[in-house]
Amino acid sequence: MKLDNGRVVPWIDENLNPFTGEWLCRAFEKTWQDGKADPDKREERGKDYNHSTYCDLVINGLIGIRPQMDDSIVVRPLAPDSWDYFCLDGVQYHGRMLTVVWDKTGDQYEKGQGLAIFADGIELARSGTLSRITAKLFRC
């Protein structure tokens, strides 16, 4: 985003109109008065907007799901070793519903100890450590 002083700063927001460069959320968030939109008054919505960019940081970065072109899945978590557990559930991937579970002791989710990948509830791969694992998706 370009500030009034010309400085460019990183910005997470809704997408832009490709022809005008206008933020789409601002185009639709006009202040209405007497049943008519006032084009000079728009409600600020974008500056605190968490959309897919934030989710991508968690799904692809922290939890480490790395999409592949073939019927395989790679999980390479960046979560710290100090975490005892986490679960990312309900991620659609190549027509399957993925779950990635890290459970240091196996007691939190009762799905076994370590890092595991599940597709449609079926375990595909497991590691005893919080490290890179790969798996092939099964065919229906």
C-alpha positions as CSV (number, residue, x, y, z in Angstrom):
1,M,0.0,0.0,0.0
2,K,1.3,3.5,-0.8
3,L,1.0,6.0,2.0
4,D,0.3,9.7,1.5
5,N,4.0,10.4,1.9
6,G,4.8,8.0,-0.9
7,R,6.2,5.3,1.3
8,V,5.2,1.7,0.3
9,V,4.3,-0.7,3.2
10,P,3.3,-4.4,3.2
11,W,-0.5,-4.7,3.2
12,I,-2.9,-7.6,3.5
13,D,-6.4,-6.8,2.2
14,E,-9.1,-7.9,-0.2
15,N,-8.2,-8.2,-3.8
16,L,-7.9,-5.3,-6.3
17,N,-9.9,-4.4,-9.3
18,P,-7.5,-5.4,-12.1
19,F,-8.6,-2.5,-14.3
20,T,-8.8,0.4,-11.8
21,G,-6.5,-0.7,-8.9
22,E,-9.3,0.1,-6.4
23,W,-9.6,-2.2,-3.4
24,L,-12.8,-4.2,-4.0
25,C,-13.9,-4.1,-0.4
26,R,-13.8,-0.3,-0.4
27,A,-15.9,-0.2,-3.6
28,F,-18.7,-2.2,-2.0
29,E,-18.5,-0.6,1.5
30,K,-20.0,2.8,0.7
31,T,-21.9,4.8,3.3
32,W,-25.6,4.9,2.4
33,Q,-27.8,7.9,3.1
34,D,-31.4,8.3,2.1
35,G,-31.2,5.0,0.0
36,K,-28.3,6.2,-2.1
37,A,-24.6,5.4,-1.9
38,D,-22.4,8.4,-1.2
39,P,-19.3,7.7,-3.4
40,D,-17.1,10.0,-1.3
41,K,-17.8,8.2,2.0
42,R,-16.7,4.6,2.4
43,E,-16.5,2.6,5.6
44,E,-12.9,1.4,6.4
45,R,-12.9,-2.4,6.4
46,G,-9.7,-3.5,4.8
47,K,-6.9,-2.5,7.2
48,D,-7.8,-5.3,9.7
49,Y,-8.9,-7.9,7.2
50,N,-7.6,-11.4,7.6
51,H,-8.3,-13.4,4.5
52,S,-6.6,-16.2,2.7
53,T,-3.1,-14.7,3.0
54,Y,-3.2,-15.2,6.8
55,C,-4.6,-18.7,6.4
56,D,-1.9,-19.6,3.9
57,L,0.7,-18.6,6.5
58,V,-0.8,-21.0,9.0
59,I,-1.7,-23.9,6.6
60,N,1.4,-23.9,4.3
61,G,3.9,-22.4,6.7
62,L,3.3,-23.2,10.4
63,I,1.6,-26.6,9.8
64,G,3.5,-27.2,6.6
65,I,1.1,-28.6,4.0
66,R,3.0,-28.3,0.7
67,P,0.7,-28.9,-2.2
68,Q,1.9,-31.2,-4.9
69,M,0.9,-31.6,-8.6
70,D,0.5,-35.4,-8.3
71,D,-1.5,-37.5,-5.8
72,S,0.9,-37.0,-3.0
73,I,1.1,-34.8,0.0
74,V,4.1,-33.3,1.8
75,V,3.9,-31.9,5.3
76,R,6.9,-30.0,6.6
77,P,5.8,-28.2,9.7
78,L,7.5,-25.0,11.0
79,A,5.8,-25.3,14.4
80,P,8.2,-25.2,17.3
81,D,9.3,-28.4,19.0
82,S,8.1,-26.9,22.3
83,W,4.4,-27.4,21.1
84,D,2.9,-30.5,22.6
85,Y,0.1,-30.8,20.1
86,F,-1.8,-29.2,17.2
87,C,-4.5,-30.3,14.7
88,L,-5.4,-28.8,11.4
89,D,-8.6,-30.4,10.2
90,G,-10.9,-30.1,7.2
91,V,-8.4,-29.0,4.5
92,Q,-9.7,-29.9,1.0
93,Y,-6.9,-31.4,-1.1
94,H,-7.1,-33.2,-4.4
95,G,-10.7,-34.3,-3.7
96,R,-9.9,-35.5,-0.2
97,M,-10.4,-34.0,3.3
98,L,-7.0,-33.8,5.1
99,T,-6.2,-33.7,8.7
100,V,-2.7,-33.1,10.1
101,V,-2.1,-34.0,13.7
102,W,0.9,-33.4,16.0
103,D,0.5,-35.1,19.4
104,K,3.7,-35.4,21.3
105,T,2.3,-38.0,23.8
106,G,-0.7,-39.3,21.9
107,D,-3.0,-38.3,24.7
108,Q,-4.5,-35.1,23.3
109,Y,-6.3,-36.5,20.3
110,E,-6.0,-40.2,20.9
111,K,-4.9,-40.7,17.3
112,G,-1.4,-42.0,18.3
113,Q,1.9,-40.4,19.1
114,G,3.7,-38.1,16.7
115,L,2.9,-36.3,13.5
116,A,0.3,-37.9,11.2
117,I,-1.5,-37.2,8.0
118,F,-5.1,-38.4,7.5
119,A,-7.2,-38.3,4.3
120,D,-10.9,-38.8,4.8
121,G,-10.1,-40.2,8.2
122,I,-7.6,-42.8,7.0
123,E,-4.0,-42.5,8.2
124,L,-1.6,-42.1,5.3
125,A,1.7,-41.4,7.1
126,R,3.2,-41.0,10.5
127,S,6.5,-39.7,12.1
128,G,7.5,-39.9,15.7
129,T,9.1,-36.4,15.3
130,L,7.9,-33.0,14.2
131,S,9.6,-33.4,10.8
132,R,8.9,-33.6,7.1
133,I,6.7,-36.5,6.0
134,T,5.2,-37.5,2.7
135,A,2.4,-39.7,1.6
136,K,0.5,-40.9,-1.4
137,L,-3.2,-40.3,-1.6
138,F,-5.4,-43.4,-2.1
139,R,-7.7,-43.7,-5.1
140,C,-11.4,-44.0,-4.6
